[in-house]
């Protein structure tokens, strides 16, 4: 383990030097990429340096135990009694930090909330989820840009699509994909009966061209006039974009934005995702035979969480986590749930020896 940690520290120092290199600083894409890798190693390196100092102190205390002076021996024993438990807990922490991260965790995401079963109440709940996540994004210093909105008739949203950027965005939000269920008395309910409604959340990592090897010559790009609600611009400008990948026949399109360039980017992301999933499916099938993902596939049919207002309760069904602080969670205090899901995923990886 020490050799591995030393190698990581050497890489960390090299990246630190690179970030001061004028050639790197002048290339923003390269600088950003190196900066992300540097930051991803920072916590592990800091813990390792602390651990290395601790080991040095333990070795010094063990040498003192060999002294003939009884007072020196007693001092060494007292010091070891305090240092050895710290070594054990620090080694556990290092093991967790050494678990290989999903390379997609650092990616920005397209984040979509849609109302599901439950009519108007489902749209209102989708609006509640949007406000909950918006406040969480603020606490995590993530930037959210609204790409598409379809408002509900009595409030909330039938659909809202966001682009979320920042550090480790997909790693924080990937567990939110799936069906979210709410149990409460709707404002429109005169007899005080509890109703169950649902909204779905889809979290899709944004792909870069380097993630998926696509030859631009293999792409056929068409523009067309967007359809549906959204204002007069919809039928007057060819802002919608459809991209066809000729070798596979896969098609992706977007009319979410008023800007053709933004729609082109979104369509590209969707095409990257489709081709990436196709290439990844064989690998995933092999992994699935060894370990089924603890937190589900993220499919919309997966019921991931229930928000029960009468009991002030939130239950995450994937890890059997129940909290009785819905009033705080719905205002954006969801870090505890997300951290519990991350811990559960890491524990599963350690148990199965996933690499």
C-alpha positions as CSV (number, residue, x, y, z in Angstrom):
1,X,0.0,0.0,0.0
2,X,2.9,2.4,0.9
3,X,4.4,2.0,-2.6
4,X,1.1,2.8,-4.2
5,X,0.6,5.9,-2.0
6,X,4.2,7.1,-2.8
7,X,3.5,6.8,-6.5
8,X,0.2,8.8,-6.1
9,X,2.1,11.5,-4.2
10,X,4.8,11.7,-6.9
11,X,2.0,12.0,-9.6
12,X,0.4,14.7,-7.4
13,X,3.7,16.7,-7.2
14,X,4.1,16.4,-11.0
15,X,0.6,17.7,-11.6
16,X,1.3,20.6,-9.2
17,X,4.4,21.6,-11.3
18,X,2.3,21.3,-14.5
19,X,-0.2,23.8,-13.1
20,X,2.6,26.4,-12.9
21,X,3.8,25.7,-16.4
22,X,3.1,28.7,-18.7
23,X,2.4,26.3,-21.6
24,X,-0.3,24.5,-19.6
25,X,-1.8,27.7,-18.2
26,X,-2.2,29.1,-21.8
27,X,-4.1,25.9,-22.8
28,X,-7.4,26.2,-20.8
29,X,-8.7,22.7,-21.8
30,X,-5.4,21.1,-20.7
31,X,-5.2,23.2,-17.6
32,X,-8.7,22.3,-16.5
33,X,-8.1,18.6,-17.1
34,X,-4.8,18.6,-15.1
35,X,-6.6,20.7,-12.4
36,X,-9.3,18.1,-12.0
37,X,-6.9,15.3,-11.6
38,X,-4.8,17.3,-9.2
39,X,-7.8,18.0,-7.0
40,X,-9.0,14.4,-7.2
41,X,-5.8,13.3,-5.5
42,X,-5.5,16.1,-3.0
43,X,-7.4,14.5,-0.1
44,X,-5.6,11.1,-0.4
45,X,-2.2,12.8,-0.5
46,X,-3.0,15.0,2.5
47,X,-4.1,11.9,4.5
48,X,-1.1,9.9,3.4
49,X,1.3,12.6,4.6
50,X,-0.4,12.7,7.9
51,X,-0.3,8.9,8.0
52,X,3.4,8.9,7.2
53,X,4.1,11.3,10.1
54,X,2.0,9.1,12.4
55,X,4.0,6.0,11.4
56,X,7.2,7.9,12.1
57,X,6.0,8.8,15.6
58,X,5.0,5.2,16.3
59,X,8.4,3.9,15.2
60,X,10.1,6.5,17.5
61,X,7.9,5.5,20.4
62,X,8.7,1.8,19.8
63,X,12.4,2.6,19.9
64,X,11.9,4.4,23.2
65,X,10.4,1.2,24.7
66,X,13.8,-0.4,24.3
67,X,15.4,2.2,26.7
68,X,16.3,1.0,30.2
69,X,14.9,4.2,31.8
70,X,11.5,3.3,33.3
71,X,10.2,6.9,32.8
72,X,11.1,6.8,29.1
73,X,9.4,3.4,28.8
74,X,6.3,4.7,30.5
75,X,6.2,7.8,28.2
76,X,6.6,5.6,25.1
77,X,3.8,3.3,26.3
78,X,1.4,6.2,26.9
79,X,2.3,7.6,23.5
80,X,1.7,4.3,21.7
81,X,-1.7,3.9,23.5
82,X,-2.8,7.1,21.7
83,X,-1.1,6.5,18.4
84,X,-2.0,2.9,17.5
85,X,-5.8,3.4,17.4
86,X,-5.2,6.4,15.1
87,X,-3.2,4.3,12.8
88,X,-6.0,1.8,12.5
89,X,-8.7,4.4,11.7
90,X,-6.4,6.2,9.3
91,X,-5.6,3.0,7.4
92,X,-9.4,2.3,7.0
93,X,-9.8,5.8,5.6
94,X,-7.0,5.3,3.2
95,X,-8.5,2.1,2.0
96,X,-11.7,3.9,1.2
97,X,-9.9,6.7,-0.6
98,X,-7.9,4.2,-2.7
99,X,-11.1,2.6,-4.1
100,X,-11.0,3.4,-7.8
101,X,-13.5,6.1,-8.7
102,X,-15.9,5.7,-11.5
103,X,-14.3,7.8,-14.3
104,X,-17.7,9.3,-15.0
105,X,-18.1,10.7,-11.5
106,X,-16.2,13.9,-12.4
107,X,-18.4,14.6,-15.4
108,X,-21.0,17.4,-15.6
109,X,-24.6,16.3,-16.1
110,X,-27.9,16.8,-17.9
111,X,-30.5,16.7,-15.1
112,X,-34.1,16.1,-15.9
113,X,-37.2,16.1,-13.7
114,X,-40.6,15.0,-15.0
115,X,-44.0,14.7,-13.4
116,X,-45.3,11.1,-13.3
117,X,-48.5,9.5,-12.1
118,X,-50.7,11.8,-10.0
119,X,-51.8,14.6,-12.4
120,X,-51.5,18.2,-11.1
121,X,-50.1,17.0,-7.7
122,X,-47.3,15.2,-9.6
123,X,-46.4,18.5,-11.3
124,X,-46.4,20.3,-8.0
125,X,-44.1,17.6,-6.5
126,X,-41.7,17.9,-9.5
127,X,-41.5,21.7,-8.6
128,X,-40.8,20.8,-5.0
129,X,-38.0,18.5,-6.2
130,X,-36.6,21.2,-8.4
131,X,-36.4,23.6,-5.5
132,X,-34.9,20.9,-3.3
133,X,-32.1,20.2,-5.8
134,X,-31.5,23.9,-6.6
135,X,-30.7,24.6,-2.9
136,X,-28.5,21.5,-2.8
137,X,-26.6,22.7,-5.9
138,X,-26.0,26.0,-4.1
139,X,-24.5,24.4,-1.0
140,X,-22.3,22.2,-3.2
141,X,-21.2,25.3,-5.3
142,X,-22.6,23.6,-8.5
143,X,-23.8,25.8,-11.3
144,X,-27.3,25.0,-12.8
145,X,-28.5,26.3,-16.1
146,X,-32.1,25.7,-17.2
147,X,-32.3,24.3,-20.7
148,X,-36.0,23.5,-21.1
149,X,-39.2,24.2,-19.0
150,X,-42.7,22.9,-19.3
151,X,-44.8,24.3,-16.4
152,X,-47.7,22.6,-14.8
153,X,-51.2,24.1,-15.1
154,X,-51.6,24.7,-11.4
155,X,-47.9,25.1,-10.5
156,X,-44.7,23.1,-10.6
157,X,-43.4,21.5,-13.8
158,X,-44.4,18.8,-16.2
159,X,-40.7,18.8,-17.2
160,X,-37.6,20.8,-16.4
161,X,-34.2,20.0,-17.9
162,X,-31.0,21.5,-16.4
163,X,-27.3,21.4,-17.2
164,X,-25.3,21.1,-13.9
165,X,-21.5,21.9,-13.9
166,X,-18.9,21.9,-11.2
167,X,-16.7,19.4,-9.3
168,X,-17.6,15.6,-9.2
169,X,-21.1,16.4,-10.4
170,X,-22.1,13.0,-11.6
171,X,-20.5,11.4,-8.6
172,X,-22.8,13.4,-6.3
173,X,-26.0,13.2,-8.4
174,X,-26.0,9.8,-10.1
175,X,-28.0,8.1,-7.3
176,X,-30.9,10.5,-7.8
177,X,-32.0,8.8,-11.1
178,X,-35.3,6.9,-10.8
179,X,-38.9,7.4,-9.5
180,X,-39.4,9.6,-6.5
181,X,-42.8,9.1,-4.7
182,X,-44.6,11.5,-2.5
183,X,-47.4,10.7,0.0
184,X,-49.3,13.7,1.3
185,X,-52.7,15.5,1.3
186,X,-52.9,17.6,-1.9
187,X,-54.0,21.2,-1.6
188,X,-56.9,20.3,-3.9
189,X,-58.1,17.5,-1.7
190,X,-61.1,18.7,0.4
191,X,-61.5,15.6,2.5
192,X,-58.0,15.4,3.8
193,X,-57.1,12.1,2.2
194,X,-53.4,11.2,1.6
195,X,-52.6,10.8,-2.1
196,X,-49.6,9.1,-3.7
197,X,-47.9,10.9,-6.7
198,X,-44.6,10.5,-8.4
199,X,-41.9,12.3,-10.4
200,X,-39.0,10.9,-12.3
201,X,-35.4,12.1,-12.2
202,X,-32.9,11.3,-14.9
203,X,-29.2,12.1,-14.5
204,X,-27.1,11.8,-17.6
205,X,-23.3,12.4,-17.6
206,X,-22.1,14.8,-20.2
207,X,-19.6,13.2,-22.6
208,X,-16.7,14.9,-24.2
209,X,-15.5,14.0,-27.7
210,X,-12.4,12.2,-26.2
211,X,-14.7,9.9,-24.3
212,X,-16.3,8.4,-27.4
213,X,-14.3,8.0,-30.6
214,X,-16.7,9.4,-33.2
215,X,-15.4,10.5,-36.6
216,X,-17.0,13.8,-37.6
217,X,-17.2,12.5,-41.2
218,X,-19.6,9.8,-40.0
219,X,-22.1,12.3,-38.7
220,X,-25.1,13.7,-40.7
221,X,-26.5,16.9,-39.1
222,X,-29.9,18.2,-40.0
223,X,-31.7,21.3,-38.7
224,X,-35.4,21.7,-38.6
225,X,-38.1,23.9,-37.1
226,X,-39.0,23.0,-33.5
227,X,-42.5,22.0,-32.7
228,X,-44.7,22.4,-29.6
229,X,-45.1,25.2,-27.0
230,X,-42.4,27.8,-26.6
231,X,-43.2,31.0,-28.3
232,X,-43.2,32.4,-31.9
233,X,-39.6,31.5,-32.4
234,X,-40.5,27.9,-32.5
235,X,-42.0,27.9,-36.0
236,X,-39.8,30.6,-37.5
237,X,-36.3,29.4,-36.9
238,X,-34.6,26.1,-37.6
239,X,-33.2,25.8,-34.1
240,X,-33.8,22.1,-33.7
241,X,-31.0,19.7,-34.5
242,X,-31.0,16.0,-35.5
243,X,-27.7,14.1,-35.7
244,X,-27.4,10.7,-37.4
245,X,-24.3,8.5,-36.8
246,X,-24.1,6.8,-40.2
247,X,-22.1,3.6,-39.3
248,X,-24.6,2.6,-36.6
249,X,-27.8,4.4,-37.7
250,X,-28.2,5.9,-34.3
251,X,-30.1,9.2,-34.2
252,X,-30.2,11.9,-31.5
253,X,-32.0,15.2,-31.6
254,X,-32.7,18.3,-29.5
255,X,-35.2,21.2,-29.6
256,X,-34.9,22.1,-26.0
257,X,-33.0,25.4,-26.5
258,X,-33.9,28.5,-28.6
259,X,-30.3,28.5,-29.8
260,X,-29.2,26.1,-32.6
261,X,-25.7,25.8,-31.2
262,X,-27.0,24.7,-27.8
263,X,-29.3,22.2,-29.4
264,X,-26.4,20.9,-31.5
265,X,-24.4,20.4,-28.2
266,X,-27.3,18.6,-26.5
267,X,-27.9,16.3,-29.5
268,X,-24.2,15.5,-29.6
269,X,-24.3,14.6,-25.9
270,X,-27.2,12.3,-26.4
271,X,-25.5,10.6,-29.4
272,X,-22.3,10.2,-27.4
273,X,-24.4,8.6,-24.6
274,X,-26.1,6.2,-27.0
275,X,-22.8,5.1,-28.6
276,X,-21.0,4.9,-25.3
277,X,-23.8,2.7,-23.8
278,X,-23.6,0.4,-26.9
279,X,-19.8,0.0,-26.5
280,X,-20.1,-0.4,-22.7
281,X,-23.0,-3.0,-22.8
282,X,-20.7,-6.0,-23.2
283,X,-18.5,-4.9,-20.3
284,X,-21.6,-4.2,-18.2
285,X,-23.0,-7.6,-18.9
286,X,-19.8,-9.2,-17.7
287,X,-19.9,-7.1,-14.5
288,X,-23.6,-7.8,-13.9
289,X,-22.8,-11.5,-13.6
290,X,-20.4,-10.7,-10.7
291,X,-22.2,-7.9,-9.0
292,X,-25.6,-6.3,-9.4
293,X,-25.3,-2.6,-8.7
294,X,-26.4,-1.8,-5.2
295,X,-28.3,1.3,-6.1
296,X,-30.1,0.1,-9.2
297,X,-29.8,1.0,-12.9
298,X,-31.3,4.4,-12.6
299,X,-34.1,3.4,-14.9
300,X,-37.3,5.5,-14.5
301,X,-39.2,2.4,-13.3
302,X,-36.9,2.1,-10.3
303,X,-38.7,3.5,-7.2
304,X,-35.7,5.0,-5.4
305,X,-37.2,7.2,-2.7
306,X,-40.5,8.0,-0.8
307,X,-41.3,11.4,0.8
308,X,-44.1,10.9,3.3
309,X,-45.4,14.2,4.6
310,X,-47.8,13.0,7.4
311,X,-44.9,11.2,9.1
312,X,-42.2,13.8,8.2
313,X,-40.3,10.7,6.7
314,X,-38.0,10.1,3.8
315,X,-37.1,6.5,2.9
316,X,-34.4,5.6,0.4
317,X,-35.5,2.1,-0.7
318,X,-32.1,1.0,-2.1
319,X,-30.2,1.1,1.2
320,X,-33.2,0.9,3.6
321,X,-32.4,4.4,4.9
322,X,-35.2,6.1,6.8
323,X,-34.9,9.6,8.1
324,X,-37.6,11.6,10.0
325,X,-36.6,15.1,8.9
326,X,-38.4,15.6,5.6
327,X,-39.0,19.2,6.5
328,X,-35.2,19.8,6.2
329,X,-34.6,17.5,3.3
330,X,-37.2,19.1,1.1
331,X,-35.4,22.4,1.6
332,X,-32.2,21.0,0.1
333,X,-30.5,19.2,3.0
334,X,-30.0,16.0,1.1
335,X,-26.2,15.6,1.7
336,X,-26.7,12.9,4.4
337,X,-28.7,10.7,1.9
338,X,-26.2,11.2,-0.9
339,X,-23.2,10.4,1.4
340,X,-25.0,7.3,2.7
341,X,-25.5,6.1,-0.9
342,X,-21.8,6.8,-1.7
343,X,-20.7,4.9,1.5
344,X,-22.9,1.9,0.5
345,X,-21.5,1.9,-3.0
346,X,-17.9,1.9,-1.6
347,X,-18.7,-0.8,0.9
348,X,-20.0,-3.0,-2.0
349,X,-16.9,-2.3,-4.0
350,X,-14.7,-3.3,-1.1
351,X,-16.7,-6.4,-0.4
352,X,-16.6,-7.7,-4.0
353,X,-13.0,-6.5,-4.7
354,X,-14.1,-4.4,-7.6
355,X,-11.4,-2.6,-9.4
